[in-house]
Amino acid sequence: CAIAHAAAPIAARLALAALPGDPARIVGTNDSGDRQKALDRAAHEHLLEALARADVRAVVSEEAVDEISLHPEGRFDVAIDPIDGSGSIGIGAPLGLLFCVFEAGNTLQRPGREVIAAGYVSFGHSTDMGLSLGNGVDLFTLDPASGRFHLARARVRIPENKPMIAYNASNTGHWPAPLRDHVETSLAAGANMRWIAAAVGDLHRILLQGGIFLYPADRRKGYENGRLRLLYEAFPIAFLIEQAGGAATDGASRILDRTPRSLHQHCPLIFGDREMVAAIPCH
């Protein structure tokens, strides 16, 4: 697909770090008020060029305020986060790319249940791609020599009963008490804490090793409705996780039952092992 072809040059650029220039240089601010780095913008423009060569009507990107029209008669609409975890650009930490696909419509403010395909690319010591067309999740690994992705694991299922929890421990003081107590009880009972600081990294790990990811709403200004974006972060993650046998919620309801009120709407996100997600107190 167009995104797979586009991912190989992004991986190659990330591997060069600051040798050709500073990829973390601040070049602007996106719609959510986050600072855009040089590689955020470059990846956005690179992916748009790739999608313009595909049968795509319109694109929503984290790095553009408005919907971008490509081909009015295109068959598909695409929502993308060009670089997930961009706070770690330039320090060698894992980064990612997220996308989901809809049949073409009048707008991309569509219910999550209308997603027909989704995927991610995890840029780490290997470059791995997870993809679902609605019939399970397959994982691919990039061969840098050929620039091609090769199937690594077919029809991945989330391992069950693996007590690992991914969350930002510095936020827990702002969480609802029942949720904080639940996590503390789980850790006391032997659960391990993980936090990669890029949702794609934790998504990839959970698909392979199990566990759960928590980024709930909290009391801080700007975090009352969560922090991840519904359309191009939560929707693709939820689609992939459900296809692998897991669950994804906003703490009260299924993510894929939601409809964005705006292109860059935030939402809480909890995903992973189905039973572990079900055990999280509603808030």
C-alpha positions as CSV (number, residue, x, y, z in Angstrom):
1,C,0.0,0.0,0.0
2,A,1.0,3.6,-0.4
3,I,1.8,4.0,3.3
4,A,4.0,1.0,3.4
5,H,6.1,2.3,0.5
6,A,6.3,5.7,2.2
7,A,7.4,4.3,5.6
8,A,10.7,3.0,4.4
9,P,12.2,6.4,3.6
10,I,10.9,7.7,6.9
11,A,12.6,4.9,8.7
12,A,15.8,5.6,6.8
13,R,15.7,9.3,7.8
14,L,15.0,8.5,11.5
15,A,18.1,6.2,11.5
16,L,20.3,9.1,10.5
17,A,19.2,11.2,13.6
18,A,20.8,14.6,13.4
19,L,23.4,13.9,10.7
20,P,21.6,15.6,7.9
21,G,20.1,18.3,10.1
22,D,18.1,18.6,13.4
23,P,14.9,16.5,13.0
24,A,13.6,18.0,16.3
25,R,13.8,21.6,15.2
26,I,10.6,23.5,16.0
27,V,8.8,24.7,12.8
28,G,5.3,25.5,14.0
29,T,2.3,24.5,16.1
30,N,-0.5,22.1,15.2
31,D,-4.2,22.4,15.8
32,S,-4.0,20.9,19.3
33,G,-1.3,23.4,20.4
34,D,1.5,20.9,20.2
35,R,4.8,22.1,18.8
36,Q,5.6,20.7,15.3
37,K,9.1,19.5,14.7
38,A,10.8,19.4,11.4
39,L,10.3,15.7,11.0
40,D,6.6,16.0,11.9
41,R,6.1,18.3,9.0
42,A,8.3,16.4,6.6
43,A,6.6,13.1,7.3
44,H,3.2,14.7,6.8
45,E,4.2,16.1,3.4
46,H,5.9,12.8,2.4
47,L,2.8,10.8,3.3
48,L,0.5,13.2,1.4
49,E,2.6,12.8,-1.7
50,A,2.3,9.0,-1.4
51,L,-1.5,9.1,-0.8
52,A,-1.9,11.5,-3.7
53,R,-0.7,8.6,-5.9
54,A,-3.4,6.3,-4.5
55,D,-7.2,6.2,-4.9
56,V,-7.8,8.6,-1.9
57,R,-10.5,11.3,-1.8
58,A,-9.4,13.2,1.3
59,V,-6.9,13.0,4.2
60,V,-7.0,14.3,7.8
61,S,-3.6,14.6,9.4
62,E,-2.5,15.7,12.9
63,E,-0.3,18.2,11.2
64,A,-3.0,20.0,9.2
65,V,-5.9,22.0,10.6
66,D,-8.4,21.1,7.9
67,E,-9.3,18.1,5.8
68,I,-7.1,17.9,2.7
69,S,-8.8,17.1,-0.6
70,L,-6.8,14.9,-3.0
71,H,-9.1,13.2,-5.6
72,P,-12.8,14.1,-5.5
73,E,-13.7,10.8,-7.1
74,G,-11.4,8.7,-4.9
75,R,-12.6,5.5,-3.3
76,F,-11.1,6.0,0.2
77,D,-10.7,8.6,3.0
78,V,-7.6,8.3,5.2
79,A,-6.8,9.7,8.7
80,I,-3.1,9.7,9.7
81,D,-0.8,10.6,12.5
82,P,2.5,10.9,10.6
83,I,4.8,10.7,13.6
84,D,3.4,9.4,16.9
85,G,5.5,10.1,20.0
86,S,7.2,13.1,18.3
87,G,8.4,14.4,21.7
88,S,11.1,11.7,21.3
89,I,12.3,12.7,17.9
90,G,16.1,12.9,17.8
91,I,16.8,10.8,21.0
92,G,16.6,7.3,19.5
93,A,13.4,6.3,21.3
94,P,10.7,4.4,19.5
95,L,8.3,6.4,17.3
96,G,5.4,5.5,15.2
97,L,2.9,6.2,12.5
98,L,-0.9,5.5,12.7
99,F,-3.6,5.5,10.0
100,C,-7.2,4.3,9.4
101,V,-9.2,4.0,6.2
102,F,-12.9,4.7,5.4
103,E,-14.9,4.3,2.3
104,A,-15.1,7.7,0.7
105,G,-17.8,10.0,2.1
106,N,-18.7,13.6,2.5
107,T,-16.5,14.0,5.6
108,L,-14.0,12.2,7.8
109,Q,-16.1,12.9,10.9
110,R,-17.4,9.4,10.8
111,P,-18.3,6.8,13.4
112,G,-15.4,4.4,14.3
113,R,-17.5,1.4,13.3
114,E,-17.2,2.6,9.7
115,V,-13.4,2.1,9.6
116,I,-12.6,-0.6,7.0
117,A,-8.8,-0.9,7.5
118,A,-6.1,0.4,9.9
119,G,-2.5,0.1,10.5
120,Y,0.7,1.4,12.2
121,V,4.4,1.5,11.7
122,S,6.7,1.2,14.7
123,F,10.1,2.7,14.2
124,G,12.5,1.1,16.6
125,H,15.6,-1.1,16.3
126,S,13.4,-2.8,13.6
127,T,10.7,-1.2,11.5
128,D,7.5,-3.1,12.0
129,M,4.1,-2.6,10.4
130,G,0.8,-3.9,11.7
131,L,-2.1,-4.0,9.3
132,S,-5.7,-5.1,9.4
133,L,-8.3,-5.1,6.5
134,G,-11.0,-6.3,8.9
135,N,-9.9,-10.0,9.0
136,G,-7.4,-10.1,11.8
137,V,-4.0,-8.4,12.2
138,D,-0.8,-9.3,10.3
139,L,2.6,-8.0,11.3
140,F,5.4,-7.2,8.8
141,T,9.1,-6.3,9.2
142,L,11.0,-4.0,6.9
143,D,14.2,-5.3,5.2
144,P,16.2,-2.1,4.9
145,A,18.3,-3.6,2.1
146,S,15.4,-4.1,-0.2
147,G,13.0,-1.5,1.2
148,R,10.3,-4.1,1.3
149,F,8.1,-5.3,4.2
150,H,8.0,-9.1,4.8
151,L,5.3,-11.0,6.7
152,A,6.6,-11.8,10.2
153,R,3.4,-13.0,12.0
154,A,0.0,-13.7,10.6
155,R,-3.3,-13.3,12.5
156,V,-1.8,-12.1,15.7
157,R,-3.9,-12.5,18.9
158,I,-3.1,-10.6,22.1
159,P,-1.6,-13.0,24.7
160,E,-4.0,-13.3,27.7
161,N,-3.3,-13.0,31.4
162,K,-0.1,-11.0,31.0
163,P,-0.1,-8.5,33.9
164,M,1.6,-5.5,32.3
165,I,0.2,-2.0,32.5
166,A,1.5,0.9,30.3
167,Y,0.8,4.3,31.7
168,N,2.6,7.6,32.6
169,A,3.1,7.4,36.3
170,S,3.6,11.1,36.6
171,N,-0.1,11.6,35.8
172,T,-1.7,9.3,38.4
173,G,-2.1,12.1,41.0
174,H,-4.7,13.7,38.6
175,W,-6.6,10.5,38.0
176,P,-10.0,9.5,39.5
177,A,-9.4,7.7,42.8
178,P,-11.0,4.4,41.8
179,L,-8.7,4.1,38.7
180,R,-5.6,5.0,40.7
181,D,-6.5,2.5,43.4
182,H,-7.1,-0.2,40.8
183,V,-3.6,0.3,39.2
184,E,-1.9,0.4,42.6
185,T,-3.6,-2.8,43.7
186,S,-2.6,-4.5,40.4
187,L,1.0,-3.5,40.9
188,A,1.0,-4.7,44.5
189,A,-0.3,-8.0,43.2
190,G,2.6,-8.4,40.8
191,A,1.8,-6.5,37.6
192,N,4.6,-4.8,35.8
193,M,4.6,-1.2,34.6
194,R,5.6,-0.3,31.1
195,W,5.7,3.1,29.3
196,I,7.2,3.8,25.9
197,A,5.9,7.3,25.5
198,A,4.6,6.6,22.0
199,A,1.3,4.8,21.8
200,V,2.4,2.9,18.7
201,G,5.3,1.3,20.7
202,D,2.9,0.1,23.4
203,L,0.4,-1.1,20.8
204,H,3.1,-3.2,19.1
205,R,4.3,-4.6,22.4
206,I,0.7,-5.4,23.6
207,L,-0.1,-7.2,20.4
208,L,3.0,-9.4,21.0
209,Q,3.2,-9.7,24.8
210,G,-0.2,-8.7,26.1
211,G,-1.2,-6.3,28.9
212,I,-3.0,-3.0,28.9
213,F,-2.5,0.7,28.0
214,L,-4.0,3.6,30.0
215,Y,-4.3,7.2,29.1
216,P,-7.5,8.3,30.8
217,A,-9.0,11.8,31.2
218,D,-7.8,13.6,34.3
219,R,-8.3,16.9,36.2
220,R,-5.7,19.0,34.5
221,K,-6.8,21.8,32.1
222,G,-6.6,20.4,28.6
223,Y,-6.8,16.8,29.8
224,E,-10.5,16.7,30.9
225,N,-11.4,14.9,27.7
226,G,-8.3,12.8,27.4
227,R,-5.3,13.7,25.3
228,L,-5.0,11.3,22.3
229,R,-6.9,12.2,19.2
230,L,-10.0,10.1,18.4
231,L,-9.9,10.0,14.6
232,Y,-6.3,9.2,13.8
233,E,-4.9,7.7,17.0
234,A,-7.7,6.0,19.0
235,F,-9.7,4.8,16.0
236,P,-6.8,2.9,14.3
237,I,-5.6,1.5,17.6
238,A,-9.1,0.4,18.6
239,F,-9.7,-1.3,15.2
240,L,-6.4,-3.2,15.4
241,I,-6.8,-4.2,19.0
242,E,-10.3,-5.5,18.5
243,Q,-9.2,-7.5,15.4
244,A,-6.5,-9.1,17.6
245,G,-9.1,-10.1,20.2
246,G,-8.7,-7.2,22.6
247,A,-10.8,-4.2,23.6
248,A,-10.5,-0.4,23.5
249,T,-12.6,2.0,25.5
250,D,-12.7,5.6,26.6
251,G,-13.2,4.4,30.2
252,A,-17.0,4.2,29.8
253,S,-17.8,3.1,26.2
254,R,-16.3,1.4,23.2
255,I,-14.0,3.6,21.2
256,L,-15.4,2.5,17.8
257,D,-18.9,3.5,18.8
258,R,-17.9,7.1,19.0
259,T,-18.2,9.8,16.3
260,P,-15.8,12.7,16.2
261,R,-17.4,16.1,16.9
262,S,-14.3,17.7,15.3
263,L,-11.4,16.5,13.2
264,H,-8.9,16.8,16.0
265,Q,-11.1,15.9,19.0
266,H,-9.3,14.4,22.0
267,C,-10.4,11.3,23.9
268,P,-9.3,9.1,26.8
269,L,-8.0,5.7,25.6
270,I,-7.7,2.4,27.4
271,F,-6.8,-0.7,25.3
272,G,-5.4,-4.2,25.4
273,D,-6.3,-7.5,27.0
274,R,-10.1,-7.7,26.9
275,E,-10.5,-8.9,30.5
276,M,-8.0,-6.3,31.9
277,V,-9.9,-3.5,30.1
278,A,-13.2,-4.8,31.4
279,A,-11.8,-4.7,35.0
280,I,-11.0,-0.9,34.8
281,P,-13.4,1.2,36.9
282,C,-15.6,3.4,34.7
283,H,-14.9,7.1,35.1
